Amino acid sequence: MPDDPDWNSLFLERILPAFAVQAGGQDQPRCVFVTGHQGSGKTTTLQRLLTELGPEQTQSIVPDALLGQLDVLHGPGPDATQAFDAYRRIHCATHCERLADHAVAKRAHILWERAIPGNIERIAIALRRLGYRVECLALATPVPESWLATLHRSLAASASGNRAALHVSWPILVETALRWPVLLDRAESALLFDRIAVLDRDGETAFDNHVIAAPDQRLWSDPAFAFESLLVERARARPEAALAALLADWDQLAPQIAAAEHPAWPPDDQAAFDLHLRALVADPGSRFDLDGPDPDPAAAQAWIGRLASDLAAVRASPEARDQPTLASRSERLLGLVRQVSGQPIR
């Protein structure tokens, strides 16, 4: 196949007929960004919201679905591989935005799955100016559970012959997870969205805040706490059975991942994840429940130490450049959890 497909024709002939919303006419259309790192449960959440809003009047934008639709990119050979990579890195985002333009023209709701922040801020501002109520749902699924979910999905897709299967590396997933708390800090400071909610690992709402209209300004109805909520929910206690199940799942997957010899899963990354997971299972802080009665001091200290490490990693991520509020918010959060858990406040 040619090295450079006609991307516009592919959109008009393959993407638009397959995914374009047919109805609209909403007096107050909503755009809900369903956000989170790979394997955090975005597609499941989006499908639930699609049922609530009505599929006939809601534009669903799922980048992986667009990738799967273009079978012309999934053939053997270097040309197809090059075209697939170009679509994933560049043209898929353009096609997603063109689907959003189509929805805006129809005044339809939009459900938009986002694995990385990218240009979400620019899009949110533009949609608000066009009369949309723009919301952000941040999924707080912990990183180890998420990577195991991506491994299962990739292996199942490969076994079925799906050449569009994406293979997510452990370092990439970790890096992506660090970007979303940073984005929430910026979004809360700028009142970027009309609503921000954090969903826990079970899909239940852990935090919910919305903007209220005051004369000549926008204000949050409650104190900004999405940044903090996302990090605390990711670190929530796991029951002993859940920790054992995590380890058993990895022990079952590890030989398959090693045998696959995929470049996204090099041996060093497999070993790094194995060490991370076994340290997590051995850590008494993994069982610490911040809301539980009579916290064990040692477990509380271990959990707070891990949270402090997570906060430091977020602040050190490239996404966090020029965001001075992160340091003060991190210190306030650590002081708060020490107080709640009965630990000394430094």
N, C-alpha and C positions, 0 to 999 in steps of 0.2 A: 504494500500500500504506500501512497505518497508519504513523504516525511512530514508534510504540513497539511493536514486535512482542512477542509472548508468549515471552520468552526461556526460561522453564521448559518450555513446550510444545515449543519447538524442540529443546531438549536431549533431552527424553524421546522425541520422535517422530523426530528426524533424527540427532542426534549419538550417543546411546546405542546404538541398533540398529546403526549403521554401524561404531562403533569399540570397543564394550565387549568386553573380554577374556571368553572363555567358560569357561576353566578356571583352576585355581590350585592351592591346596593345598600350597604350598611350605613346607617346614620352616624354611628360611632364605631368605625372599624378598629380592630385591635391588631397589633403586631406583638407576638409573644416570642421572644428569643429563648429557646431551650438550650442552656449552656452547660458545658462540663467537658472534662478531658475524655479521651477515648474510653469506651467501656463503662461509662458512668450511668447509663440507662436513659439517654436522651430519646432514643427512638420509642421506647416504651411509654415515656411521659408524653411525647408528642402525639402518639396514637390515642392516648386517653383524652388529651385536650382536643384532638380533631373530632372525636365523638361528641364532646361537649359543645363545641362551636358549630358543628355541622359541616361535614366534608364537602357538601355541594357549594358552600359559600366561604370556604377557607382554603387559601393557597398554602399547601405544604411544601416546604423547601428543605430537602434532605440531600446534602451533597453526595453521600454514598449511593443513594438511589439514582442520581443522575449518572454517576460513573457506571453503575450496573446497566443502565439503559443503552449505553453506546457500545454494543458488542463489536462494532467495527474496530474498537481500540484494543480488543482482547485477544487478537490473533497471535500466532507465534511469530518470532523473529524480532530483530532489533528495531525495525520501523514502528511496529505496533507498540513495543515497549516504550520507545521514545515519545510517541504520540500520547500514550496513556499517561506518562509522567508529566508531559506538558499540560494535558487537560487537568490533571489533579492539582498541579501547582498554580496554574494561571487561569485557564479558561473556564473551569468549573465555577469559580467565584463570579465571573462575569455572567454566566448563565443563571446563577442563583439570583443575581441582581436584576436580570431581565425578567425572570419570573415574578420578582417583587414588583417591578414596574407594571407588569400585566395585572397583578392583583390591585395595585393602586388605581389603575385606570377603571377597574370594575368596582372599586370601593369594597373589596373583599377583605376578610380577615387574613392574617398571615401568621403561620407557625414556622419558625425558622430555627433549624438545628445548627448549633455552632460548637465546634470542637476547640477552636482557637478564637481569641478575641478579634484579630485581624482589624478590619475597618468597621467594626460594629458601632463605634461611637459616631462616626460620620453618618452611617445609615440611620441610626436612632434619631439623630438631630433632624435629618431630612424628612423622615416619616412623621415626626411630631409636627413639623411645619406644614405637612400635608394633611393634618387633622387626625392622625392616628394616635390612639392611646398605646404607648410603647412600654412593654413589660419585659423584665428579665427574670427567668427562673434559673437559679444556680443549683446544680445537683452536687450533693456533698458525699457521693460514694467514695470510700477510701481508695487510695491508689492501688494497693495490692489486689483487692477484689476486682478492680477495674481491669488490671492487666490480665488476670486470669480469664476474665470474661472475653477480652479481645483474642486471647489464645484459642479458647474454645470456638469462637466465631470463625477465626481464620482457618483452623483445622477442618471444621465442618464444611466451610465453603470450598476449600481445596479438594476435600474428598468428593464433593459433588461436581467437581469440574468447573467451578466458578473462577474464571481467570481474573475477575474484578476484585477478588478478595484482597483487602488491605492487611498488611502485616505490620503491626505497631511494635516498635522496639521499646524496651524498658526505659532507657534514658529519655526517649522522646516523650513518653507518657508522663514521666516524672516532671520534665521541663514544662509540658503543657499544663499540668496541674498547678504549677506555681504561678501561672499567668492569670488565672481567674480571680484569686483574691486581690491581686493588684488592680485588675480592672474594676472590681467592685469598690475599692477605695476611691478610684477616680470617679466612678459613676455616682457614688454617694456625695462626694464633694461638689460635683458639678450638677447634681440633680438631673442626670442624663436621662433616666427612665422615669416613667410615671408610676411604676411599681417595681419593686425588687422583692423577690421571695427566695428563700433557701429551702430546698427539699432535702430531707435526710436520706439515709441509704435505703429506707423502705418506701420512699416517695411521699412521705408525709411532710406537711409544712412545718418547718422548725422556726422560721422567721418570716415575717411579712410586713412590708412597709409601703406606703403610697404617698404620692405628692398631693398636697392640698393647695388650692389656689387662694392666695392672699393678694390684697391690692399691690400690684406692681412687682410681685415676686412669687417664687415657688418655694414651698417649705415641705419638709418631710413631716408626716403626721406623728411619727414617733422618732426617738433618737436613732441616728444612723448606726446600724450594728450588723449589716450584712457581711462585711469583711470578717468580723469576729465570729459570727455565727457559722460561716462556711468552714473556717478552720477548726472550730470546736466540734462541729458535727462530724467532720472527717476523722477526728481523733476519739470519738465516742467509744465507750467500753464495748468489748466484744465478749459474749459469754464463752465459757470454756469450750462448749461444744462447737461454737462458731470458729474458734481458733483451731481446734482439731480438724474441722472440716476444711479450712483453708489449707492447712499443711497437707492433708490427704489429697486434696485436689491437685496441688502442685506436684506431689510425689507421683501422682498418676499421669500428669501432663508432661513432666520433665523428660522422660524417655522419648516421647513423641516429638517434642520440640527439638531435642538434640538430633534425632534421626532425620528431621526435615531439612537440616543444614541450610536454613534460609538466611540470607545476609542480614535480615532485620533482627535475627536472634543469634548473635555470635556467642560462643561458649563463655566469654568473659561476662557478658550481660546476664546470661543464665546463672552463672555463679554469683554475681552481685545480687540478683533477685533472691536466690536461695539463702544467702547470708542475711539479707534484709528480712525475709519472711521468718526465718528461724529466730532471729533476734527479737522480732515482734512477738512471737509466740512465747519466748522465754521472759519477756519484759513484764514485771508485775503491773506496770502502768497500763498495759493493754486491757486489763480487767477492771481498771478503776472507773467507777461510775461517779461522775461529778455531782449528780443529783441524788446519789444514794445516801443512806444514813450512816453515821459513824465511819467516815472514810479512814482507811488504813494509811497512816502517815507515810510509810515507805512507798506504797503504791501511788499515793497522791504526788509525792515528790518525783517519782519516775514519770508519771503522766505529765506533770508540769514541765519537766525537763524535755520531754519529747515535743510538747507544744512549743517550747522556746526554740528548739532546733528547727521546727517547721516554720516558725515566724522568721527566724534568721535566714532560712533558705529563700523564703518569699522576698525578703528585702534585698537579697543578693542576686536575684534573678534579673536578666536584662530588661524585662518588662517594667521593672521598678525604678528605672532611672528617673531622677528629678521628681520624686514623690516623697517629700519630707514628712508628710503626715503618717507614713507607715511606721516610723520608729516610735512616735508617741502613741499611736494606737496599739502597737505591739506591747509596749510597756504597761499601758492601762489594762489591756486584756490579761496579761500575766498577773498584775496586781489583783484584778477581779477574781480570777480563778483561785489564786492563793487564799483570798479572803473567803470565798465560798467553801473551799475545801478545808478551811481551818489551819492553813499553813502560814508560817511567818511571812509578813509582807516586808519586802526589802526596800 
